[in-house]
Amino acid sequence: MTECQQTKHKKYFYIFIIFVFQFQTNWAYAPFSRCLSSNCSNEKYIQRSIVPTYHFQPSLPRLPIPKLEDTCRRYLDAQKVILSPEEYENTKRLVENFKQYEGPELQKELISKDKQNKHTSYIS
């Protein structure tokens, strides 16, 4: 991936993060003066819990590891909407190269790691 492509991906990532932040905190619509006051806290929306975060982790179902082809296809589908046709074709070529060379070995490592960690899913 070229430096230009990496910069473009970073730009889209930062835009996404800002959008999520604005949506979740209602930051874009809050009057500026309210944010300067000492009462500008979203703590009132947070529900306190005595249950630890990972309390229910053992009861969660284990997620199956997707096939390498499915992962690559989903990645390309996600990239298609944010890349120009030329950039998409270059990315598609790189993904095909990845599927042929590095991908299978990394997929085997992921499956091995998943088998060693029966108490959790591969994404955690």
N, C-alpha and C positions, 0 to 999 in steps of 0.2 A: 504494500500500500504506500502510495507516495505521500510526501509531507503535506501536499495540498489536500489529499483525501482525508488524512488524519485530522487536519485542521477543520475540514468541513464536518467530519463526524463529531469532533469535540463541540463545534458550534451548535449542532442539532441536539447534542446531549445537554448542553447548558440551557438551551431554550426549553427543553423538556423539563429539566429540573426547576427552572423558574416558573413554568406553567403549573407544575404540580404544587410548588410552594404557594403560589398565588391562590390556587383552587382550594387547597387544604386549610390555609390560614385566613382566607378571605382578605388577604393583604391588599389586593388591587382595589377593593371597594371600601376599605376602612378610611374614614376621614383622617387626615394627617394629624389634626390636633388631638384626636383620641389616642393615637400612638405615642404622643409625647407625654401623656399623663401616666401616673403611676398605676392606673387601673387597666392598662393596656396589656393584659395577660390572658392567654388562652387556657390558663390552668383550670378555669371553671368548666371547660369542655372535656377535660381528662378525667376518666373514671379511675379512681384508685382501687387497687385490688390487693388482697393478701396472698393470692395464688401466684407462685413464682412463674416467670415467663415460660420456662420449659417443662412445667408440671405435667402437661398432657402429651408431651413428645412421644413417650413409649406407646401411647394408644393411637397415634396417627398412622394411617396406612403408608406403607413404603411405596414410593413412586417408581414405576418401571423406567429403566434407562431407554430413552428413545434411540432408534437406529441412527447411525451416522448420516445416512441419506436423508432421513426426515429432518434432522437437525440442520443440515446444510440447505435443504429446500426451504425450511422456515426462515433461516437467516437471509437467504436471497430474496424471499418474499418481503421481508422487512426492509431490506436495502433498496428494493426497486422503487419505492415511493419517495426516497430521499436523494437518490443519485441520478445524475444525467444518464442518458443512454450509453454514452462512451464509458463513463465511470462504472456503470452497472455491468457492461460487458467485461471490463477489466476485472471487476470483483468476481464475476461468474467464472472467469478463467482461473483466478486464484483459488476459488473454492473447489473447482474441479481438481486442481493440482493438490490441494489439501486432502481431498477425499482419496486421492490415489496414493499419496506418500505418507504424510504425517498422521492423517486422520485415523486410519485403522489401528495404529500402534497406541495412539492416545485413547481411542475407544476401548481397547483391551485393558489399558491401565485404569480407566474409569470403572469398568466392570469389575476388575480385581479389587479396587478400593471399595466398591459397593458391597462385594461379598465379604470383605473383612469387617465392615461396619454395619452389622445387621440391626443395630439399635437406631439407625437413622437413615434418611434418604440421601441420595447422591448429591442433592443440591444444598444440603446444610453443612 
